[in-house]
Amino acid sequence: MKETIMKQLQEVVKTFPNQTAQMSKDEHDVYGNTDYSTFYKEIQCCAAGFQSIGVKRGETVGLISDNRKEWLICDLGLLSLGANDAPRGCDITSKILAHIISIPSCRVAVLENSQQLEKVLEVQDELPALKQIIMIEPADAETAAKAEKYTILNYADLMKKGEELLASDPGMIEKEIALGEADDIATIIFTSGTTGIPKGVMLTNRNYVYQVEAMQAYIPVTESDTWLTILPVWHSFERVIQYVSCLNGAALAYSKPIGKTLLMDLQSVEPTLMTAVPRLWEALYAGINRNIKAKGERVENLFRFFVKKSIKDEHYRCILEDRYPDYGGHRGNKMTAALGRICTAPMRGAGDNILFTKVVKKMFPRLRAGISGGGALQRDVDNFFAAIGVKILEGYGLTESGPVISVRREDHPVVNTVGPAFIGTEIKALDSEGKPVKYGERGVLHVRGPQVMKGYYNNQELTDSVLDSEGWLNTGDIAVISLNNEISLVGRAKDTIVLLGGENVEPVPLESKIKESPYIENAVVLGQDKKYLSALIIPDFDTLEEYAKKNNIMYENRTLIGQTPEIRELLNQEVADLVSPANGFSSFERIYQFTVLQNHFEVGRELSAKMELLRPKIYDIYSKEIEELLSK
């Protein structure tokens, strides 16, 4: 492949000028197609438009928008000039928006709509460098009037400016693309959460082109493929998938992770490939089961019977095809598996003919494979889809690695793993002393390869804390590596919580905020691989007793005061008020449920000498309480 994203796209446009590049909906929710020739012209117009307002090589432009065709056109338009973007979706808070635009001193920002402009106005004093705003959707008159300090240009007018410039100098953008180099920064993606100042991950053209090329050995993509784009386009996972699609001549169809919309788009677009976070796969799994249940008890029982037999058959197939990870030990008796399939294979075939094929054909008419990332895929969901004939390929990575480190191979998916590391990517697992562990043993995963970030923007100290002088990135994840270089994730060495939806949550700021309540002494936020966050609450028994006496609340004794309905409601209100959008927290950072513990945390037991939470000890001591809480 060529050394930059845009140079490779030029080759694709020459090869597949009439192939569909993008599929997007009009105001009537009807998909329209844009071919590669038109797509490239739009990118050139956008690039020329940016150049007309002074965007220069190496400059960072804020890009705040959800999934839509204009996002990718703006992104590639900036890359054409050797500029880059600092992206985020419309669910961003004004506080985080201020960081994203101010840290790289963005002079220009692209905003999707008036709501995003309102957020800019809320924090305009924190954005001294910002001068020019491009509105994808024209701002309403009232909001635009309040933005008098900015020069506002509508996206349509930007494109028109670019078109006029290209008419007088058709080769102007081609010349800029030719100047691009592999190490040019393509984007600065700021990590989510409320941990003070977000970290800006710098990713280059080299990072992305490597992943696009490496992916072909695992999930081959051609001009006959159509990707359904569901996840946020600015997110590192979906972003690289967009490049995988357009740099191989495939089509991108924009959708949303909303049940009815997604199901209609699956049938309308008939994608061959799609990416989703575990929570979405779980929702589709639940939806299938609901539809089957609605058909009556007889059909439901028959479906469950065939699913059970098919899961067993898939297990035998995995043994026979060596699709369990090899740690140098026993992977199953092939003779037993072969004999087992004598019974299960016919049952699975019957299930396919009677039920599974109909379900899959209706929901996924042409789907070759679904790719799951952004969190751990639930084992029962993985097993279910494999049983009914839907191939899900679980992958792994993090923003700092561009993000893809590994993914299951389409032609040989090894279950219970996130696949083998990409060709050209090195991995190792280290123990607590920094020594490599043996195959099959747990260790903190480190990775080195062409997809690893250039570093954190303007923060060498933080970069050095995760990226050593030899280029090894400490992922902070605990993993087991097989003899075939496949990765099984078994935990996290760092505190970051990854929800099923793929959202990264830093627990410390949440815990600190919760402890601002006079009624709460300490808190431990939980939720790894769950839909929502939960918490262990350690009450301030003195203040709660005072509150109970003042409000004539009866309670059995001091240690059980947190179990009374009135006190639980008080604590619930306190947590809800503190962890709220008003305090800069996102909707996914909300605490949905909690358990009130009956004792203080002690130094040496739950707390370190610095009064910091000893999380592994807490998880062990309160394992019963945590299991009951998270199973609700």
C-alpha positions in Angstrom: 0.0 0.0 0.0 1.0 3.6 -0.4 2.6 5.4 2.5 -0.4 7.8 3.4 -4.1 7.4 3.6 -4.8 9.8 0.8 -2.2 8.4 -1.6 -3.7 5.0 -1.2 -7.2 6.4 -1.7 -6.0 7.9 -5.0 -5.1 4.4 -6.2 -8.5 3.1 -5.1 -10.3 5.9 -7.0 -8.4 5.1 -10.2 -9.2 1.4 -9.9 -12.9 1.6 -8.8 -14.2 5.0 -9.9 -17.8 3.8 -10.3 -18.0 1.6 -7.2 -20.0 2.9 -4.2 -17.9 4.5 -1.6 -20.6 5.9 0.8 -24.3 5.2 1.4 -26.1 7.8 3.5 -29.7 8.7 4.1 -31.5 11.8 2.9 -34.2 13.8 4.8 -36.7 10.9 4.1 -34.4 8.3 5.5 -33.7 6.8 2.1 -30.2 5.7 1.3 -28.4 7.4 -1.6 -25.1 6.2 -3.1 -21.9 8.2 -3.7 -19.4 6.5 -6.1 -15.6 6.8 -5.5 -15.1 9.3 -8.3 -17.7 11.7 -6.8 -16.5 10.9 -3.3 -12.9 12.0 -4.2 -14.2 15.2 -5.9 -16.1 16.1 -2.7 -12.9 15.5 -0.6 -10.9 17.7 -2.9 -13.6 20.5 -2.7 -13.5 20.2 1.1 -9.7 20.3 1.2 -9.6 23.4 -1.1 -12.3 25.0 1.1 -10.2 24.4 4.2 -7.2 25.8 2.4 -9.2 28.9 1.5 -9.7 29.7 5.1 -6.1 29.3 6.0 -5.8 25.7 7.2 -2.2 24.7 6.9 0.0 21.5 7.0 0.4 20.2 10.5 -2.6 22.2 11.8 -5.2 20.6 14.1 -8.9 21.2 13.4 -11.7 20.4 15.9 -14.3 18.0 14.4 -17.4 17.5 16.6 -20.0 15.4 14.8 -21.8 12.1 14.9 -22.0 9.5 12.1 -22.6 11.1 8.7 -20.9 11.2 5.3 -19.6 14.8 5.9 -17.5 13.6 8.8 -15.3 11.4 6.6 -15.2 14.0 3.8 -13.9 16.6 6.3 -11.4 14.1 7.8 -10.0 13.2 4.4 -10.1 16.8 3.3 -7.8 17.8 6.1 -5.5 14.8 5.5 -5.2 15.9 1.9 -3.6 19.1 3.2 -1.4 17.4 5.7 -3.6 18.7 8.5 -5.3 16.6 11.1 -8.4 16.6 13.3 -9.3 16.4 17.0 -12.6 14.5 16.8 -15.5 13.8 19.1 -19.3 13.0 18.9 -22.2 15.2 19.8 -22.7 13.6 23.2 -19.7 15.6 24.4 -20.0 17.9 27.4 -18.9 21.5 27.0 -16.1 20.9 29.5 -14.6 18.1 27.5 -15.1 20.0 24.3 -13.1 22.9 25.7 -10.2 20.5 26.4 -10.3 18.9 23.0 -10.3 22.2 21.1 -8.1 24.2 23.4 -5.2 21.7 24.1 -4.0 21.6 20.4 -5.0 25.3 20.0 -7.5 24.7 17.3 -8.1 27.8 15.2 -10.9 26.2 13.2 -13.6 23.8 14.4 -16.2 21.9 12.4 -19.5 21.5 14.3 -22.5 19.4 13.4 -25.3 21.6 14.6 -26.5 24.4 16.8 -26.3 22.3 20.0 -22.6 22.0 19.5 -22.3 25.7 18.9 -24.1 26.4 22.1 -21.5 24.3 23.9 -18.7 26.3 22.4 -20.4 29.5 23.5 -20.6 28.1 27.1 -16.8 27.8 27.2 -15.7 30.4 24.7 -13.4 32.1 27.3 -11.4 28.9 27.4 -10.9 28.8 23.7 -8.7 31.8 22.9 -7.3 30.3 19.7 -10.6 29.5 18.1 -11.6 32.0 15.4 -13.5 30.1 12.6 -16.4 27.7 12.8 -17.7 25.5 10.0 -21.3 24.4 10.5 -22.3 21.1 8.8 -26.0 22.0 9.5 -26.6 25.8 9.5 -26.9 27.2 13.0 -30.3 28.7 14.0 -30.4 32.5 13.9 -30.6 32.9 17.7 -27.5 30.8 18.4 -25.6 32.3 15.5 -26.3 35.8 16.7 -24.7 35.0 20.0 -21.5 33.7 18.3 -20.5 37.1 17.0 -16.9 36.7 18.0 -16.5 33.8 15.5 -16.5 33.8 11.7 -19.1 31.2 10.8 -19.2 29.4 7.5 -21.7 26.7 6.5 -20.3 23.4 5.2 -22.2 23.9 1.8 -20.4 27.3 1.4 -17.1 25.8 2.3 -17.6 23.2 -0.4 -18.6 25.9 -2.9 -15.5 27.9 -2.1 -13.4 24.8 -2.7 -15.1 24.0 -6.0 -14.4 27.5 -7.3 -10.7 27.3 -6.4 -10.4 23.9 -8.0 -11.9 25.3 -11.2 -9.0 27.8 -11.5 -6.3 25.3 -10.3 -7.5 21.7 -10.7 -4.2 20.2 -9.5 -3.9 22.2 -6.3 -5.0 19.4 -3.9 -3.1 16.7 -5.8 0.1 18.7 -5.2 -0.7 18.8 -1.4 -1.4 15.1 -1.3 2.0 14.4 -3.0 3.8 16.2 -0.1 2.3 13.8 2.5 4.5 11.5 4.5 3.9 8.4 6.6 4.8 10.1 9.9 2.3 12.9 9.4 -0.2 13.0 12.2 -3.6 11.9 11.0 -5.6 12.6 14.2 -5.4 13.5 17.9 -8.0 11.4 19.7 -8.6 12.6 23.2 -9.5 9.9 25.7 -12.9 10.1 27.4 -13.7 10.4 31.0 -13.4 13.1 33.7 -9.9 12.6 34.8 -8.9 16.2 34.7 -7.2 17.1 31.3 -7.9 14.3 28.7 -4.9 12.6 27.0 -4.5 13.4 23.3 -3.4 10.2 21.5 -1.4 11.1 18.3 -1.9 8.7 15.5 -0.1 8.9 12.2 -0.8 7.9 8.6 1.7 5.0 9.1 -0.4 3.7 12.1 -3.5 3.5 10.0 -2.1 2.3 6.6 -0.4 -0.6 8.5 -3.6 -1.6 10.1 -5.5 -1.4 6.8 -2.9 -3.7 5.1 -2.6 -6.1 8.0 -6.3 -6.5 8.3 -6.4 -8.2 4.9 -4.7 -11.3 6.2 -7.4 -11.7 8.9 -10.6 -10.3 7.3 -10.1 -9.9 3.5 -12.0 -6.8 2.2 -12.8 -6.2 -1.4 -14.8 -3.9 -3.6 -17.8 -6.2 -3.3 -18.1 -5.6 0.5 -20.4 -3.2 2.3 -19.7 -2.2 5.8 -22.5 -1.0 8.1 -21.2 1.9 10.2 -22.8 1.9 13.6 -20.3 2.9 16.2 -19.2 6.5 16.6 -17.1 7.4 13.5 -14.7 9.5 15.6 -13.9 6.5 17.9 -10.5 4.8 17.0 -12.2 1.4 16.3 -14.8 2.7 13.8 -12.4 5.2 12.4 -9.9 2.5 11.3 -12.8 0.5 9.9 -13.7 3.4 7.7 -10.2 3.4 6.3 -10.2 -0.4 5.9 -13.4 0.1 3.8 -12.5 3.0 1.6 -8.8 2.1 1.1 -9.9 -1.3 -0.3 -12.7 -0.1 -2.6 -15.6 -1.2 -0.3 -18.8 0.7 0.5 -19.7 2.4 3.9 -23.3 2.6 4.9 -24.1 4.9 7.9 -26.6 3.7 10.5 -27.3 4.1 14.2 -27.2 1.7 17.2 -30.9 2.1 17.7 -32.9 -1.1 17.7 -35.6 -0.4 15.1 -33.3 1.8 12.9 -30.5 -0.8 12.9 -32.8 -3.7 12.1 -34.3 -1.8 9.1 -30.9 -0.8 7.9 -29.6 -4.4 8.1 -32.4 -5.5 5.8 -32.1 -2.4 3.5 -28.3 -2.3 3.1 -27.6 -6.0 3.4 -24.1 -5.4 4.7 -21.4 -8.1 4.3 -19.5 -6.8 7.3 -20.3 -4.8 10.4 -18.6 -3.7 13.7 -20.3 -3.4 17.0 -19.5 -3.3 20.7 -20.5 -6.3 22.9 -23.6 -4.5 24.3 -25.1 -4.3 20.7 -24.5 -7.9 20.0 -26.1 -8.7 23.4 -29.1 -6.5 22.4 -29.4 -8.4 19.0 -29.2 -11.7 20.9 -32.0 -10.6 23.3 -34.1 -9.4 20.4 -33.9 -12.7 18.6 -34.9 -14.5 21.8 -37.9 -12.1 22.3 -39.1 -12.7 18.8 -38.8 -16.5 19.2 -40.7 -16.3 22.5 -43.5 -14.3 20.9 -44.2 -17.2 18.5 -45.4 -19.4 21.3 -44.1 -22.0 23.8 -43.8 -24.8 21.3 -41.5 -22.7 19.0 -39.5 -21.4 21.9 -38.8 -24.8 23.3 -37.9 -26.1 19.9 -35.5 -23.2 19.3 -33.8 -23.6 22.7 -33.4 -27.3 22.1 -31.7 -26.8 18.7 -29.5 -24.0 20.1 -28.3 -26.2 22.9 -27.4 -29.0 20.5 -25.8 -26.6 18.1 -23.6 -25.1 20.8 -22.4 -28.6 21.7 -21.8 -29.3 18.0 -19.8 -26.1 17.6 -17.7 -27.2 20.6 -16.9 -30.5 18.9 -16.1 -28.6 15.6 -13.7 -26.3 17.5 -11.8 -29.4 18.9 -11.6 -31.1 15.5 -10.5 -27.9 13.7 -8.0 -26.8 16.4 -10.0 -23.7 17.1 -9.3 -23.6 20.8 -6.1 -21.8 22.0 -3.0 -24.0 22.3 -1.1 -23.5 25.5 0.9 -26.6 25.1 -1.5 -28.8 26.9 -4.7 -30.8 26.2 -7.2 -29.1 23.8 -9.8 -31.9 23.7 -10.0 -35.4 22.4 -10.6 -35.5 18.7 -12.0 -39.0 18.7 -14.6 -38.1 21.3 -15.5 -35.0 19.3 -15.9 -36.9 16.1 -18.1 -39.4 17.8 -20.1 -36.6 19.4 -20.8 -35.0 16.1 -22.5 -38.1 14.9 -25.4 -37.0 17.2 -25.1 -33.2 17.2 -24.4 -32.5 13.5 -27.7 -33.8 12.3 -29.5 -32.0 15.0 -27.7 -28.8 14.1 -28.6 -29.3 10.5 -32.3 -29.7 11.4 -32.1 -26.6 13.5 -30.6 -24.7 10.5 -33.4 -25.9 8.1 -36.3 -25.4 10.5 -35.3 -22.2 12.3 -31.8 -20.7 12.2 -31.6 -20.0 8.5 -34.9 -18.1 8.6 -33.7 -16.0 11.6 -30.3 -15.2 10.1 -31.7 -14.5 6.6 -34.2 -12.0 8.0 -31.7 -10.1 10.2 -28.4 -10.6 8.4 -29.2 -11.3 4.7 -25.6 -11.2 3.4 -23.5 -10.8 6.5 -20.1 -12.6 6.2 -18.9 -11.6 9.6 -19.5 -9.2 12.5 -16.5 -7.8 14.3 -16.8 -7.2 18.1 -14.5 -4.8 19.9 -14.4 -2.2 22.6 -14.9 -4.6 25.5 -15.2 -8.3 26.3 -17.8 -10.2 24.4 -20.0 -12.3 26.7 -19.3 -16.0 26.3 -23.0 -17.0 26.0 -23.6 -14.4 23.3 -20.5 -15.6 21.4 -21.7 -19.2 21.6 -25.2 -18.4 20.6 -24.3 -16.6 17.4 -21.8 -19.3 16.4 -24.5 -21.9 17.0 -27.1 -20.2 14.7 -24.5 -19.5 12.0 -23.5 -15.9 12.5 -19.7 -15.5 12.6 -18.5 -12.9 15.1 -14.8 -12.1 15.1 -13.7 -10.6 18.4 -10.9 -8.2 18.2 -8.8 -6.2 20.7 -6.9 -3.0 21.0 -6.9 0.4 22.6 -6.7 4.0 21.3 -3.0 4.1 22.0 -2.5 1.2 19.6 -4.4 2.8 16.8 -6.5 0.7 18.0 -6.2 -2.8 16.5 -3.7 -5.2 18.0 -5.4 -8.5 17.2 -8.6 -10.0 15.7 -9.8 -13.5 15.1 -9.1 -14.8 11.6 -12.2 -15.1 9.5 -11.0 -18.4 8.0 -9.9 -19.9 11.3 -11.5 -18.1 14.3 -10.0 -19.4 17.6 -12.7 -19.1 20.3 -12.1 -17.8 23.8 -9.5 -15.4 22.3 -9.4 -12.0 20.7 -7.3 -13.6 17.9 -3.7 -13.6 17.1 -1.6 -10.4 17.0 -1.4 -8.7 13.6 1.5 -9.8 11.4 4.3 -7.4 12.2 3.1 -6.8 15.7 5.1 -8.1 18.7 3.4 -9.0 22.0 4.7 -10.2 25.3 3.2 -10.8 28.8 5.2 -9.7 31.8 4.9 -10.6 35.5 5.0 -8.1 38.4 8.8 -7.9 38.1 8.8 -7.2 34.4 9.9 -10.6 33.4 8.3 -12.5 30.5 5.9 -15.3 31.6 5.5 -18.6 29.8 2.8 -19.4 27.3 -0.5 -20.0 29.1 0.5 -17.9 32.1 -0.9 -14.6 33.1 0.9 -11.4 32.7 0.5 -7.7 31.8 0.3 -7.4 28.0 2.9 -5.3 26.2 2.8 -4.6 22.5 5.1 -3.2 19.9 4.3 -2.5 16.2 3.6 0.0 13.5 0.2 0.8 14.8 1.4 2.1 18.2 0.8 5.8 18.8 3.4 8.5 18.3 2.7 9.6 21.9 0.3 11.8 24.0 0.0 15.3 22.6 2.3 17.7 24.4 2.8 15.3 27.3 6.2 13.5 27.2 6.0 12.5 30.8 2.7 10.7 30.4 3.9 9.1 27.1 7.0 7.7 28.9 4.8 6.2 31.6 3.2 3.8 29.0 5.6 3.7 26.1 9.3 2.7 26.7 12.4 3.7 24.8 12.2 0.5 22.7 8.7 1.2 21.6 6.9 -1.3 23.9 3.4 -0.1 24.9 2.1 -1.2 28.3 -1.6 -2.0 27.6 -2.4 -2.4 31.3 -4.4 -5.5 30.5 -3.7 -8.9 31.9 -3.5 -11.6 29.2 -2.6 -15.1 28.4 -0.7 -15.8 25.1 -1.0 -19.0 23.2 1.7 -20.8 21.3 0.1 -19.4 18.1 0.3 -15.8 19.4 -3.4 -15.6 20.2 -4.4 -13.4 23.1 -6.9 -14.3 25.8 -7.8 -11.4 28.1 -8.4 -12.3 31.7 -8.4 -8.9 33.5 -7.1 -5.4 33.8 -4.1 -4.2 35.6 -5.1 -0.6 35.4 -8.2 0.9 37.0 -10.0 1.9 33.8 -13.4 0.3 33.5 -14.6 -0.7 30.0 -18.4 -1.1 29.8 -20.1 -3.4 27.4 -20.8 -0.5 25.1 -17.1 0.1 24.8 -17.1 3.3 26.9 -13.9 3.8 29.0 -14.6 5.0 32.5 -12.0 6.2 35.0 -13.4 5.3 38.4 -11.3 7.6 40.6 -13.0 10.9 39.6 -16.4 9.3 40.1 -15.4 8.0 43.5 -13.9 11.3 44.5 -17.2 13.1 43.5 -19.3 10.6 45.4 -17.2 11.1 48.5 -18.2 14.8 48.5 -21.5 13.8 50.0 -21.5 14.3 53.8 -23.2 10.9 54.2 -20.6 8.9 52.2 -17.2 8.1 53.6 -15.9 6.1 50.6 -16.9 4.4 47.4 -15.7 1.8 44.9 -17.0 2.0 41.4 -17.6 -1.3 39.5 -18.7 -2.3 36.1 -16.0 -4.0 34.0 -17.7 -5.6 31.0 -21.2 -4.7 32.3 -23.9 -2.5 30.8 -23.9 0.0 33.6 -21.8 1.2 36.5 -22.4 0.1 40.1 -20.8 1.0 43.4 -19.9 -0.2 46.9 -20.9 2.6 49.3 -19.2 3.0 52.6 -21.4 5.3 54.6 -20.4 8.0 57.2 -22.3 6.3 60.1 -22.2 9.4 62.3 -23.8 11.8 59.8 -26.4 9.2 58.8 -27.3 8.6 62.4 -27.8 12.3 62.9 -30.0 12.4 59.8 -32.1 9.5 60.9 -32.7 11.0 64.4 -33.6 14.4 62.9 -36.1 12.8 60.5 -37.5 10.2 62.9 -36.2 7.3 60.8 -36.2 3.9 62.6 -33.3 1.6 62.1 -32.2 -1.7 63.7 -28.6 -0.7 64.6 -25.7 1.5 63.5 -24.1 -1.0 61.1 -27.4 -1.7 59.3 -28.6 1.9 59.0 -27.8 1.9 55.3 -30.4 -0.8 54.7 -33.4 1.3 55.7 -35.5 2.5 52.7 -35.3 6.1 53.7 -31.5 6.1 54.0 -31.1 4.2 50.7 -33.2 6.8 49.0 -31.1 9.6 50.5 -27.9 8.0 49.3 -29.4 7.3 45.9 -30.3 11.0 45.6 -26.8 12.1 46.8 -25.1 9.9 44.2 -27.4 10.9 41.4 -26.9 14.7 42.2 -23.1 14.4 42.4 -22.5 12.1 39.4 -24.6 14.1 36.9 -24.2 16.0 33.6 -24.3 19.2 35.6 -21.0 18.2 37.2 -19.4 17.3 33.8 -20.2 13.5 33.8 -21.4 11.6 30.8 -24.6 9.6 30.7 -22.7 6.3 30.7 -20.9 7.4 33.9 -24.1 7.3 35.9 -24.2 4.9 38.9 -27.2 2.7 38.4 -27.1 0.7 41.6 -25.1 0.3 44.8 -24.6 -1.8 47.9 -24.1 -0.2 51.2 -21.4 -1.9 53.3 -21.6 -2.3 57.0 -18.1 -1.3 58.0 -15.4 1.3 57.6 -12.4 0.7 55.3 -9.2 0.2 57.2 -5.5 0.9 56.3 -3.7 -2.3 55.6 -7.0 -4.1 54.7 -8.9 -2.1 52.1 -6.7 1.0 52.1 -3.0 1.6 51.5 -0.8 3.7 53.7 -1.6 6.6 51.4 -5.3 5.9 52.0 -5.7 4.7 48.4 -8.1 1.9 47.5 -6.5 -1.5 47.3 -8.8 -2.7 44.6 -7.7 -6.4 44.3 -8.1 -6.8 48.1 -11.5 -5.1 48.0 -12.7 -7.4 45.2 -11.6 -10.4 47.2 -12.9 -9.3 50.6 -16.3 -8.3 49.2 -16.6 -10.9 46.4 -20.0 -12.0 47.6 -21.4 -8.5 47.8 -20.0 -7.6 44.4 -21.3 -10.8 42.8 -24.8 -10.2 44.1 -24.7 -6.5 43.1 -23.5 -7.1 39.5 -25.9 -10.0 38.9 -28.9 -7.9 39.5 
